[in-house]
């Protein structure tokens, strides 16, 4: 009887539907605003942002600032910076170059625009990154009481995610030309003593940079009219041994 009761209880629990719901409101439908109708803006900062206009010349010089990580847990390498700057190699009307640290008085956007202006740049590209790591143990950890498997059993898993953000501003008026995001993933499954946290960040960052390179290359070409094929979706997967990166971009 006990076995039958357990079976009946399991069947009943399996058949219980999940509960949930949703609610909300809207004030539509509305008619589209006429082109000659005055639009209400109740914040001076929003009005100022909307009043700014693009003003790039025929050939665009873009200073690139790589924002240092706030916690100092990793750093940009020369190869990282070089790979991002080379995104303009195939775009005839755009030149990317790194901003020298000696000209940077502050890390806010206005100060960085000033540093870019001192370099003779028309636009400023800010690139920043952030890693995220998650650890978890798997079933192999049950062998650790035997002592010897501690060195060999792949009982720990490390997932490293590295996200990159890039924003391109007009040096003179702060107009936002584009934003881009890229993400690289690195997975490790090893014994606890062999988990490489720094290596995970490094590999995930390399993958994210490869994908950001491809995104910026296509989007810069689209921005200056060298690629006139309508709205651009996701960039093609970069060639090489690159796994599970993700990237999105918006051209304004």
trRosetta pair geometry for C-beta under 8 A, 3 or more apart (Angstrom, degrees):
i j d omega theta_ij theta_ji phi_ij phi_ji
1 4 5.7 -58 -151 37 35 110
1 5 6.3 37 153 -22 69 105
2 5 5.8 -54 -150 33 31 112
2 6 6.6 31 154 -18 64 104
3 6 5.8 -56 -153 34 32 111
3 7 6.6 31 151 -19 65 105
4 7 5.6 -55 -151 35 35 112
4 8 6.4 34 153 -18 68 104
5 8 5.8 -54 -148 36 33 110
5 9 6.3 32 155 -18 66 107
6 9 5.7 -54 -146 38 31 111
6 10 6.3 33 155 -21 64 106
7 10 5.8 -54 -149 34 30 112
7 11 6.5 29 154 -18 64 105
8 11 5.8 -56 -150 36 32 110
8 12 6.3 31 153 -19 66 107
9 12 5.7 -55 -147 36 32 111
9 13 6.3 29 156 -17 66 107
10 13 5.9 -56 -147 38 30 109
10 14 6.2 31 155 -21 64 108
11 14 5.7 -56 -147 36 31 112
11 15 6.4 18 158 -12 64 111
12 15 6.0 -68 -151 40 28 104
12 16 7.0 44 151 -43 63 94
13 16 5.8 -37 -155 1 38 115
27 30 7.4 32 110 -50 84 109
33 37 5.2 -129 -175 64 87 132
33 39 6.7 43 -176 -90 156 95
34 37 4.2 102 60 -22 89 109
41 46 5.6 -152 -165 98 110 111
41 47 4.5 130 122 -77 143 93
41 50 7.0 -132 -105 31 154 145
42 46 7.9 30 59 46 49 132
43 46 4.2 72 77 10 105 107
43 47 6.7 -179 89 -10 53 85
44 47 5.4 -54 -145 39 35 114
44 48 6.1 40 154 -23 67 105
45 48 5.6 -51 -148 34 30 113
45 49 6.5 31 153 -19 63 104
46 49 5.7 -53 -148 35 33 111
46 50 6.3 25 156 -13 66 108
47 50 6.0 -60 -146 42 29 106
47 51 6.2 31 155 -26 65 110
48 51 5.7 -56 -145 32 29 113
48 52 7.1 39 155 -33 60 96
49 52 6.2 -47 -163 12 33 113
52 170 7.4 -176 172 42 122 136
52 173 4.9 168 -141 139 108 120
52 174 6.3 -83 -125 75 161 79
52 175 4.4 -169 142 -83 118 86
53 173 7.4 24 46 82 56 158
53 175 6.5 -60 89 -88 16 145
54 170 6.8 -175 -131 -66 52 134
54 175 5.4 -168 -86 134 53 156
54 177 6.7 91 -115 -100 110 90
55 170 6.3 75 44 -145 87 143
55 172 6.6 -52 73 56 132 131
55 173 6.9 78 19 16 127 123
55 175 7.2 127 11 15 83 145
56 60 5.1 -13 -168 -94 118 118
56 122 5.8 98 -132 145 73 136
56 123 6.7 -8 -103 -47 108 119
56 170 7.3 -125 -63 -109 79 99
56 177 7.6 56 -47 -101 130 140
56 224 7.2 -101 118 -104 146 90
57 60 6.5 163 59 -80 74 61
57 122 6.1 -128 15 -103 97 156
58 93 6.5 -101 157 -145 59 118
59 93 5.3 -130 -112 -156 57 70
59 94 7.8 -168 -163 -71 58 29
59 95 7.4 31 170 -6 96 103
60 93 6.1 55 13 142 88 83
60 94 4.9 -14 68 -109 104 70
60 95 7.1 -177 93 27 55 67
60 122 5.2 -107 -148 64 71 134
60 123 6.0 10 -178 7 113 119
60 224 6.4 -137 2 -89 129 131
61 95 5.1 -18 -113 66 65 106
61 97 7.2 -18 -168 17 90 112
61 119 7.8 -150 142 120 124 96
61 120 6.2 -1 97 117 157 83
61 121 4.8 -130 115 -126 96 57
61 122 5.3 111 51 6 72 89
61 123 7.5 166 88 30 46 74
62 88 7.3 164 42 -64 122 151
62 94 6.2 5 -3 -168 121 96
62 95 6.7 171 25 84 74 50
62 96 5.0 -29 76 -103 106 65
62 97 7.4 146 80 23 56 65
62 121 6.1 73 -135 -158 16 114
62 122 7.1 -50 -74 61 56 79
62 123 4.6 -24 -110 76 84 100
62 124 7.2 169 -161 -90 72 12
62 125 5.2 44 166 -16 116 112
62 168 6.8 -30 -143 -139 129 113
63 97 6.2 -37 -111 74 56 80
63 98 7.5 43 -163 171 69 15
63 99 4.5 65 174 -69 112 99
63 115 7.2 -161 137 112 154 84
63 116 3.7 -170 48 -127 140 92
63 119 5.0 110 -89 67 134 144
63 121 3.7 -92 -18 -59 102 161
63 123 7.5 -177 27 91 67 49
63 124 5.5 -22 68 -112 93 65
63 125 7.0 -176 89 26 42 75
63 171 7.7 69 25 -83 113 123
64 81 7.5 151 108 -157 128 87
64 84 6.4 161 -174 118 155 118
64 85 5.9 -143 26 -90 153 84
64 96 5.5 39 -35 -174 123 100
64 97 6.7 -179 14 84 93 27
64 98 5.3 -53 69 -102 96 50
64 99 6.4 -160 71 -9 39 84
64 125 4.6 -23 -106 73 73 107
64 126 8.0 164 -158 -85 54 22
64 127 6.4 11 -172 -3 100 114
65 98 7.8 109 -89 -158 35 65
65 99 4.8 -19 -79 35 81 131
65 104 7.3 115 -128 -96 125 133
65 112 5.2 -83 -8 -150 165 125
65 115 7.3 82 -80 85 129 135
65 116 7.6 -93 -35 -63 111 102
65 124 6.8 2 1 -171 110 98
65 125 7.2 170 23 86 65 53
65 126 5.2 -18 67 -111 101 67
65 127 7.1 175 86 26 49 71
66 76 4.7 42 148 -68 145 169
66 80 7.4 102 -134 116 152 113
66 81 5.7 -89 -35 -98 149 99
66 84 7.6 140 -83 46 110 154
66 98 7.2 -25 -8 -135 104 106
66 127 5.2 -25 -109 71 64 103
66 128 7.6 142 -166 -84 49 48
67 107 6.6 96 -130 -164 96 120
67 126 6.2 38 -36 -174 111 96
67 127 6.9 -165 10 85 81 46
67 128 3.9 -14 51 -92 125 100
68 72 7.7 11 160 -90 107 64
68 75 7.2 -12 -140 -127 89 76
68 76 7.3 -106 -103 1 61 105
69 72 6.1 176 89 -63 99 21
69 73 6.1 -85 125 40 149 73
69 74 5.7 79 -8 57 155 75
69 75 7.1 -114 17 -86 109 46
69 129 7.1 -51 -79 76 98 80
69 130 7.3 134 -125 -101 99 60
72 75 7.6 5 -154 -66 58 91
73 131 7.2 -113 99 45 127 122
73 201 7.5 -150 131 -112 103 168
74 129 7.9 -63 86 97 129 120
74 131 6.4 83 -4 -8 144 132
74 198 7.7 157 -98 -139 93 77
74 201 5.3 -139 -83 148 140 142
74 202 7.7 -175 -138 -72 123 65
74 205 7.1 179 164 -54 152 152
76 80 4.7 -130 -161 79 77 138
76 81 5.7 74 160 -49 122 95
77 80 4.6 109 52 -2 73 100
77 81 7.3 -146 93 1 43 84
78 81 6.0 -59 -153 40 33 107
78 82 6.0 32 153 -21 68 112
79 82 5.6 -55 -139 39 31 113
79 83 6.2 34 160 -25 65 105
80 83 6.1 -61 -154 31 24 108
80 84 6.9 16 156 -11 61 106
80 205 7.0 -29 -108 149 125 117
80 206 8.0 -107 -93 -96 86 59
80 209 5.7 -122 -140 -103 76 156
81 84 6.1 -60 -153 37 32 106
81 85 6.2 28 155 -17 68 111
81 98 5.6 24 178 -85 126 136
82 85 5.8 -59 -145 40 30 110
82 86 6.2 30 157 -22 65 110
83 86 5.9 -57 -148 35 28 111
83 87 7.9 55 147 -44 55 82
83 209 5.2 72 94 153 138 119
83 210 7.2 -57 173 -83 141 52
83 213 5.4 -73 158 -77 91 134
84 87 6.0 -26 -175 -15 42 114
84 96 7.4 -119 129 148 73 149
84 127 6.0 -22 -158 -70 162 170
84 209 6.4 -87 -59 -155 88 97
84 212 6.5 -15 -110 110 93 118
84 213 6.3 -124 -102 -86 43 80
84 216 7.1 60 -159 25 73 160
85 88 7.2 -53 172 22 50 100
85 96 4.6 -168 -150 113 63 111
85 97 6.4 58 -146 -108 122 27
85 98 6.1 -64 -77 -43 135 84
86 89 5.0 2 -171 -31 74 118
86 96 7.7 -106 -33 66 14 124
86 213 6.9 4 79 -144 87 117
87 91 7.8 12 132 2 66 122
87 96 6.3 40 56 6 86 156
87 212 7.7 -72 -78 128 141 72
87 213 4.9 -153 -85 -151 96 61
87 214 7.9 -119 -126 -43 100 14
87 216 3.8 17 171 93 156 117
87 217 4.6 -129 -167 -61 79 74
87 220 6.7 120 131 3 104 138
88 91 4.8 -73 -153 48 65 110
88 94 4.5 -119 -142 108 119 99
88 95 6.0 153 126 -123 149 21
88 96 4.2 154 0 -2 132 100
88 216 7.7 -59 -54 136 69 108
88 217 7.4 -160 -74 -110 29 64
88 220 5.9 -73 -102 118 82 165
89 217 7.8 -27 42 -117 76 109
90 217 6.1 40 50 -160 110 111
90 221 7.4 -26 107 -70 90 127
91 94 4.3 -3 114 40 125 108
91 217 6.7 -167 -35 -154 109 60
91 220 4.8 -45 -87 111 170 114
91 221 4.8 -137 -107 -75 103 77
91 224 6.9 106 -178 40 114 132
91 226 6.1 167 -142 43 77 154
92 226 6.5 149 31 -102 93 146
93 224 4.5 -163 83 152 130 151
93 225 7.9 14 33 52 156 84
93 226 6.4 -178 16 -44 112 122
94 220 4.9 -90 35 171 171 124
94 221 7.9 -115 12 -72 129 49
94 223 7.9 64 -68 71 140 113
94 224 6.0 -164 -46 -17 104 149
96 125 6.8 -26 -130 27 107 147
97 119 7.3 -161 90 166 120 138
97 121 7.7 -147 54 -88 101 111
99 103 6.6 -108 178 65 93 115
99 104 6.7 91 133 -61 120 107
99 112 7.3 122 79 -158 175 85
99 115 5.4 73 -173 132 134 117
99 116 6.0 -69 -95 -84 129 68
99 119 6.1 -122 -119 -29 78 152
99 121 7.8 -57 -86 -22 100 148
99 124 7.9 15 -52 -135 140 91
100 103 5.2 79 77 5 92 103
100 104 7.7 -161 100 -17 52 89
100 115 8.0 -148 62 -177 64 111
100 119 7.4 152 14 -85 91 118
101 104 5.5 -56 -154 22 46 117
103 115 4.5 128 120 -145 99 90
103 118 5.0 -162 -164 83 134 141
103 119 6.8 154 78 -49 169 92
104 107 7.1 39 172 -79 122 63
104 111 6.9 76 -165 142 70 105
104 112 6.8 4 -129 -103 100 66
104 115 4.7 1 -91 -91 63 154
105 111 5.3 -126 72 -158 84 114
105 114 6.9 -27 29 87 115 133
105 115 7.1 -173 8 -64 75 101
106 110 7.8 7 80 77 123 80
106 111 3.3 -154 64 -75 94 174
106 112 7.7 -99 89 -39 67 66
107 111 6.6 -12 -5 75 11 130
107 112 6.7 34 -153 -54 37 107
108 111 5.0 88 57 13 77 104
108 112 7.0 -151 92 -5 36 92
109 112 5.7 -61 -146 41 31 109
109 113 6.2 37 154 -24 67 103
109 124 7.7 143 -161 97 77 146
109 126 7.3 -81 -109 -39 81 150
109 169 6.4 82 -167 -12 115 169
109 174 7.0 77 138 -129 125 107
110 113 5.6 -50 -149 32 31 114
110 114 6.7 35 151 -20 62 102
110 174 7.7 -28 -90 -85 71 123
111 114 5.6 -50 -154 32 35 115
111 115 6.6 35 149 -18 65 102
112 115 5.4 -47 -147 35 39 113
112 116 6.4 40 152 -19 66 102
112 124 5.7 121 130 -170 100 147
112 126 6.4 51 138 -83 164 112
113 116 5.6 -53 -148 38 33 112
113 117 6.3 38 151 -24 65 103
113 124 5.4 -109 -98 -21 62 151
113 169 6.5 -72 -88 104 108 128
113 171 5.1 153 -161 -146 87 60
113 174 6.7 -58 -81 -83 156 78
114 117 5.5 -50 -148 32 32 114
114 118 6.7 35 152 -21 63 102
115 118 5.7 -52 -154 31 33 113
115 119 6.9 28 149 -13 62 105
116 119 5.6 -60 -157 39 38 110
116 121 4.0 -68 175 57 92 133
116 123 7.4 -73 166 113 148 22
116 124 4.2 -127 -36 -87 163 99
116 171 5.0 -133 101 -109 119 118
117 120 7.6 51 -177 -71 35 19
117 121 6.7 -91 -77 51 28 79
117 171 5.1 149 -72 173 83 127
117 172 7.7 107 -97 -77 116 61
121 124 6.4 99 115 -73 140 64
121 171 5.6 143 99 -60 86 145
122 170 7.3 -43 158 -145 71 68
122 171 5.9 -151 179 13 22 117
122 172 7.9 -30 -155 -14 60 100
123 168 5.6 20 165 -179 125 96
123 169 6.5 164 -161 83 76 38
123 170 5.8 -51 -107 -106 78 39
123 171 6.0 -132 -92 -26 21 86
123 177 6.4 -19 -139 2 138 146
124 168 7.0 166 84 -152 45 51
124 169 4.8 -14 59 59 98 91
124 170 7.9 6 18 94 83 6
124 171 5.6 114 -27 -84 96 78
125 166 6.1 1 -175 -172 95 104
125 167 7.3 170 -149 84 51 38
125 168 4.8 -15 -97 -99 78 83
126 166 6.8 167 83 -149 51 53
126 167 5.1 -5 52 55 99 88
126 168 7.9 -172 18 -78 66 37
126 169 7.5 23 -6 2 104 107
127 164 6.6 -9 -168 -170 92 104
127 165 7.4 164 -150 85 46 49
127 166 4.8 -9 -100 -100 75 91
127 212 7.6 97 -137 165 121 153
128 164 7.4 161 85 -152 38 58
128 165 5.4 -13 62 59 86 95
128 166 7.9 167 21 -80 60 48
129 162 6.2 6 -174 -179 115 95
129 163 6.6 164 -152 86 64 49
129 164 4.8 -25 -97 -99 90 71
129 165 7.5 176 -83 19 40 68
129 205 6.4 60 175 -126 158 102
129 208 7.0 124 -128 104 121 147
130 162 7.5 172 85 -151 36 57
130 163 5.5 -12 59 59 83 96
131 160 6.3 -20 -165 -167 108 96
131 161 7.0 145 -160 81 57 50
131 162 4.9 -24 -101 -100 77 80
131 163 7.9 173 -89 19 28 68
131 201 4.7 -26 -109 -125 161 101
131 204 6.6 110 -124 83 101 135
131 205 7.2 -56 -77 -61 108 98
132 160 7.4 152 80 -156 48 49
132 161 4.6 -15 62 63 97 100
132 162 7.7 -178 21 -79 66 36
132 163 7.4 27 -1 -4 107 104
133 158 6.3 -12 -166 -168 105 95
133 159 7.0 158 -152 83 54 52
133 160 5.0 -14 -101 -103 86 74
133 161 7.6 -174 -76 23 40 67
133 197 6.4 22 -135 -144 171 93
133 200 6.4 89 -111 107 119 141
133 201 7.4 -63 -59 -67 120 88
134 158 7.4 157 79 -152 46 49
134 159 4.9 -9 57 58 95 101
135 156 6.3 -19 -163 -170 98 107
135 157 7.2 146 -157 79 48 54
135 158 5.7 -15 -101 -100 71 74
135 195 7.7 37 -119 -164 111 161
136 156 7.4 152 81 -156 37 61
136 157 5.0 -18 65 60 86 102
136 159 7.9 17 10 -1 105 104
137 140 7.9 -129 -177 60 80 76
137 141 4.5 16 179 -39 122 146
137 155 5.7 1 -152 156 87 88
137 156 5.7 -39 -100 -99 65 65
137 157 7.5 172 -96 15 15 81
138 141 6.6 145 69 -11 42 93
138 154 7.6 7 49 115 128 77
138 155 6.0 -152 53 -156 76 48
138 156 7.5 -173 9 -88 83 17
138 157 6.0 72 -32 -22 110 112
138 189 7.4 8 2 -146 141 112
139 142 6.0 -26 179 5 62 114
139 155 7.9 -119 80 -129 30 80
140 143 5.8 -44 -175 21 60 112
140 149 7.2 -150 176 164 93 129
140 153 4.2 177 173 166 116 108
140 154 5.7 108 19 72 172 52
140 155 3.7 -134 93 -89 101 75
141 144 5.5 -19 -170 -13 56 120
141 153 7.6 164 -79 118 31 129
141 155 4.0 118 -69 -170 66 128
141 156 7.6 76 -74 -60 106 66
142 145 7.7 -32 174 9 46 100
143 146 5.5 -39 178 23 71 119
143 149 4.0 -9 126 67 116 168
143 153 5.0 163 70 -84 128 163
143 155 7.3 -149 45 -74 93 125
144 147 7.5 61 175 -73 51 25
144 149 6.1 -111 -88 84 41 103
144 150 5.3 73 -139 -83 84 82
144 153 7.0 -128 -69 56 70 140
144 155 6.5 -18 -53 -41 109 172
146 149 5.4 58 70 7 111 106
147 150 6.0 -42 -169 -5 36 115
148 151 6.9 -59 -179 28 48 101
148 152 7.2 -6 146 19 75 114
149 152 5.6 -88 -144 59 50 87
149 153 3.8 30 175 -23 105 121
149 155 7.7 87 142 -36 108 122
149 191 7.8 -170 158 -110 62 117
150 153 7.1 -16 -76 31 16 101
150 191 6.5 98 160 -163 40 123
150 192 7.2 -43 -167 37 77 106
150 193 7.1 66 150 -13 85 119
151 191 5.8 51 176 167 19 171
151 193 6.4 -29 -118 41 58 138
152 191 5.9 60 23 -56 3 137
153 191 5.8 94 63 -95 49 93
154 189 4.6 57 169 143 125 85
154 190 5.2 -56 -127 -115 84 19
154 191 6.1 -79 -93 -47 38 54
155 191 6.3 40 22 -121 86 52
155 192 6.4 -30 70 -36 102 87
156 189 7.3 179 91 -147 43 50
156 190 6.5 -26 65 71 87 59
156 191 7.0 56 21 177 97 18
156 192 4.8 94 -15 -87 138 66
156 195 5.5 -53 98 -61 132 132
157 187 7.2 -16 -169 -168 94 90
157 188 6.9 163 -154 88 47 57
157 189 4.9 -11 -103 -100 80 82
158 187 7.3 157 84 -157 57 44
158 188 4.3 2 54 56 101 105
158 189 7.8 -169 22 -72 66 40
158 190 7.9 -22 9 28 108 94
158 195 5.3 120 -30 -154 137 114
158 197 7.0 -129 -157 -95 152 63
158 200 5.6 -96 129 -81 125 156
159 185 7.2 -24 -168 -162 86 97
159 186 7.7 154 -158 83 42 51
159 187 5.6 -9 -106 -107 69 78
160 185 7.0 147 83 -158 59 47
160 186 4.4 -9 60 60 109 97
160 187 7.6 -161 25 -73 73 34
160 188 7.7 38 -7 -1 105 100
160 197 7.9 143 -84 -153 126 55
160 200 3.6 151 -29 158 149 109
160 201 5.9 -129 -164 -72 141 46
160 203 7.4 101 76 66 137 92
160 204 4.4 -134 118 -31 107 144
161 183 6.4 -10 -171 -169 92 106
161 184 7.6 159 -155 83 46 47
161 185 5.7 -13 -104 -104 69 75
161 204 6.4 -170 -139 -162 12 146
162 183 6.9 159 82 -153 50 56
162 184 4.8 -9 58 58 101 93
162 185 7.9 -166 22 -74 72 31
162 186 7.7 31 -6 2 106 104
162 201 6.5 111 -78 -153 121 60
162 204 3.7 140 -4 127 113 106
162 205 4.6 -121 179 -75 167 58
162 207 7.4 127 54 59 117 89
162 208 4.7 -121 100 -15 103 142
163 181 6.8 -17 -170 -166 96 97
163 182 7.4 157 -157 84 50 46
163 183 5.0 -15 -104 -102 69 88
163 208 6.9 -169 -119 -131 15 148
164 180 7.8 -10 114 114 95 91
164 181 6.7 155 84 -156 60 47
164 182 4.5 -4 55 57 110 91
164 183 7.2 -161 20 -72 73 42
164 184 8.0 41 -11 -3 105 94
164 208 4.8 146 -13 154 115 121
164 209 6.9 121 -58 -79 158 55
164 212 5.0 -55 95 -63 148 143
165 179 7.3 -21 -169 -171 86 95
165 180 7.3 152 -159 84 42 55
165 181 5.5 -11 -103 -102 66 78
166 178 7.9 6 110 109 95 92
166 179 6.8 157 87 -159 58 49
166 180 4.3 -5 57 56 106 99
166 181 7.6 -166 22 -70 73 37
166 212 6.5 121 -19 -159 133 122
166 216 6.8 -27 93 -81 166 116
167 176 6.6 -47 -172 -141 103 100
167 178 7.5 -176 -146 93 44 51
167 179 5.1 -9 -103 -107 76 81
167 180 7.9 -166 -69 23 38 67
168 176 7.3 110 78 -163 56 56
168 177 4.4 -52 101 61 106 107
168 178 4.9 22 36 49 116 82
168 179 7.6 -153 17 -73 73 40
169 174 5.4 -25 -172 -149 120 48
169 175 6.7 145 -160 71 63 40
169 176 5.8 -33 -102 -98 73 55
169 177 6.9 -177 -97 6 18 87
170 173 5.2 1 98 53 129 74
170 174 6.1 -36 63 24 84 9
170 175 3.9 35 5 42 127 89
170 176 7.9 -92 1 -46 82 21
170 177 6.7 114 -47 -39 77 104
176 179 7.1 -1 176 -45 116 94
176 252 5.5 33 107 50 90 156
177 223 6.2 56 169 -150 114 138
177 251 7.4 -23 157 -152 66 71
177 252 6.3 -173 -172 55 19 95
178 219 5.8 135 -166 156 160 130
178 223 6.2 -86 -39 -84 133 134
178 249 6.6 11 178 180 111 103
178 250 6.6 175 -155 90 68 53
178 251 4.8 -23 -106 -112 105 61
178 252 6.2 -169 -86 13 44 82
179 249 6.8 -179 95 -152 53 62
179 250 5.2 9 55 52 91 95
179 252 7.5 53 -1 -24 86 112
180 212 6.4 115 131 -142 127 86
180 215 5.2 142 -156 127 130 132
180 216 6.2 -97 -15 -73 175 79
180 219 6.5 -164 -80 27 124 163
180 247 7.1 2 -179 -174 92 103
180 248 7.5 -179 -154 96 53 45
180 249 4.1 -8 -111 -109 79 101
180 250 7.8 -163 -76 25 47 56
181 247 6.2 176 98 -150 58 59
181 248 5.1 6 57 55 102 80
181 249 7.0 -173 25 -77 61 56
182 208 4.8 134 119 -169 102 78
182 209 7.5 135 100 -76 145 19
182 211 4.3 162 -155 95 123 106
182 212 3.8 -121 2 -64 152 84
182 215 6.1 -157 -71 6 113 142
182 245 6.4 -1 -179 177 92 114
182 246 7.2 165 -159 90 47 44
182 247 3.9 -7 -108 -103 73 105
183 208 5.7 -36 -152 -111 13 105
183 211 7.5 -36 46 71 39 150
183 245 6.0 162 86 -162 54 65
183 246 4.4 -6 56 56 110 86
183 247 6.6 -173 17 -71 68 57
184 203 7.6 -152 143 128 126 58
184 204 4.3 153 105 -175 100 59
184 205 6.4 -172 56 -71 139 9
184 206 6.9 168 -177 68 170 47
184 207 3.1 138 -140 83 125 99
184 208 3.4 -110 -10 -42 106 76
184 209 7.5 -26 -31 5 141 57
184 210 7.7 88 -88 35 127 92
184 211 6.7 175 -69 11 89 122
184 242 7.8 -83 -126 -161 105 94
184 244 7.5 100 -160 95 48 75
184 245 4.7 -22 -97 -104 65 96
185 204 6.0 -3 -131 -124 10 100
185 207 7.0 -68 35 88 43 151
185 243 7.0 -82 73 109 92 82
185 244 4.1 -48 49 110 123 122
185 245 6.9 -166 9 -82 77 44
186 200 4.8 176 97 -155 128 69
186 201 7.9 -126 41 -52 141 14
186 203 4.2 105 -102 92 145 112
186 204 4.1 -109 -3 -59 108 86
186 207 7.1 166 -57 7 90 135
188 195 6.1 129 114 -134 138 74
188 196 6.7 -179 -106 41 164 79
188 199 7.8 86 -69 92 142 109
188 200 5.9 -91 -13 -85 124 112
190 194 4.2 -103 156 87 133 106
190 195 5.4 175 67 -73 112 60
190 196 7.9 45 31 -4 155 79
191 194 5.0 68 61 17 84 104
191 195 7.7 -129 92 -31 42 77
192 195 6.1 -34 -157 -6 36 114
196 199 3.5 13 131 28 126 122
196 200 6.1 153 97 -24 74 81
197 200 5.7 -53 -152 30 30 114
197 201 6.8 27 153 -15 64 102
198 201 5.8 -53 -152 36 35 109
198 202 6.3 35 151 -20 67 108
199 202 5.5 -54 -144 37 34 113
199 203 6.2 28 160 -15 68 106
200 203 6.2 -57 -144 39 27 104
200 204 6.2 21 160 -13 64 112
201 204 6.0 -61 -144 42 27 107
201 205 6.0 27 158 -21 65 111
202 205 5.9 -58 -146 36 25 110
202 206 6.5 28 155 -21 62 105
203 206 5.7 -51 -148 32 32 113
203 207 6.6 29 155 -16 63 105
204 207 5.9 -57 -153 37 32 110
204 208 6.4 31 152 -18 66 107
205 208 5.7 -56 -146 38 33 111
205 209 6.2 33 156 -21 67 106
206 209 5.8 -56 -147 35 29 110
206 210 6.6 32 154 -21 63 103
207 210 5.8 -50 -151 31 33 113
207 211 6.7 25 154 -12 64 106
207 242 5.1 142 -135 -147 90 88
207 243 6.9 -60 -125 50 146 53
207 244 7.5 24 161 72 153 66
207 245 4.8 -163 152 -68 101 115
208 211 5.9 -61 -152 40 33 107
208 212 6.2 32 152 -19 68 108
208 245 6.0 170 -92 -133 46 115
209 212 5.6 -52 -141 39 33 111
209 213 6.2 45 154 -28 64 101
210 213 5.7 -50 -153 27 29 117
210 214 6.9 24 153 -13 61 103
210 238 4.5 -143 154 68 106 167
210 240 6.9 -112 -148 61 152 132
210 242 5.3 -124 89 -102 150 143
210 245 6.9 -159 72 -31 96 166
211 214 5.9 -53 -153 36 36 109
211 215 6.4 36 150 -19 67 107
211 235 7.2 148 -169 72 74 124
211 237 7.9 -38 -109 -139 94 51
211 238 5.9 -128 -85 -9 53 119
211 242 7.1 156 -54 174 90 143
211 245 4.0 -163 -41 138 145 145
211 246 7.4 64 166 58 165 12
211 247 4.6 -173 150 -39 117 133
212 215 5.5 -55 -145 38 35 113
212 216 6.1 31 160 -16 69 107
212 247 6.5 -178 -79 -119 53 135
213 216 6.2 -59 -145 39 24 105
213 217 6.3 29 156 -24 61 109
213 238 7.0 60 68 -94 105 139
214 217 5.7 -53 -148 31 29 116
214 218 6.7 19 160 -10 63 107
214 235 4.6 150 127 146 103 142
214 236 6.5 -113 179 65 138 70
214 237 8.0 80 84 178 175 12
214 238 4.9 -148 -39 -73 137 94
214 247 7.7 145 72 51 99 163
215 218 6.3 -67 -155 40 28 102
215 219 5.9 12 160 -9 68 118
215 235 4.6 -136 -88 -14 61 145
215 247 4.9 -129 -59 153 139 143
215 249 5.2 155 -177 -41 119 136
216 219 5.8 -63 -134 46 29 104
216 220 5.7 31 168 -21 69 109
217 220 6.5 -56 -144 34 18 106
217 221 6.7 15 156 -14 55 110
217 235 7.9 98 57 -137 91 141
218 221 5.9 -62 -155 38 30 111
218 222 6.3 27 152 -17 67 109
218 227 6.6 -45 -164 39 67 172
218 232 6.1 160 141 -162 117 154
218 235 5.2 175 19 -110 144 106
219 222 5.4 -52 -145 38 36 112
219 223 6.1 43 153 -28 67 103
219 232 6.6 -153 -94 68 72 153
219 235 8.0 -76 -32 -68 91 117
219 249 5.3 -96 -76 143 148 154
219 251 5.8 -172 -158 -70 102 113
220 223 5.5 -49 -143 30 32 116
220 224 6.6 7 165 1 65 106
221 224 6.7 -71 -147 47 25 91
221 226 4.2 -85 -162 76 81 107
221 227 4.1 64 125 -11 107 114
222 225 7.8 43 -176 -70 29 20
222 226 7.5 -84 -60 58 23 68
222 227 4.5 -55 -77 72 65 108
222 228 7.7 139 -135 -79 65 36
222 229 7.8 -79 -110 38 102 80
222 232 5.4 -100 -72 -26 164 135
222 251 6.2 -103 105 -67 121 166
223 251 5.9 -152 -84 -142 87 125
225 228 6.0 13 -160 -65 65 103
227 232 7.6 42 118 -73 128 128
229 232 7.3 76 77 -81 97 82
232 235 7.7 23 162 -73 118 68
232 249 7.5 -10 95 77 113 113
232 251 7.1 64 35 -2 108 128
234 247 6.8 125 -148 77 89 80
234 248 7.0 -54 -100 -100 84 60
235 247 6.3 -18 33 84 108 130
235 249 7.6 48 -27 6 105 126
237 242 7.0 179 178 83 92 118
237 245 7.8 140 -137 56 81 101
238 242 5.3 42 75 22 102 161
238 245 7.6 13 23 46 107 144
239 242 7.8 104 109 12 16 116
242 245 5.9 -30 165 -5 109 120
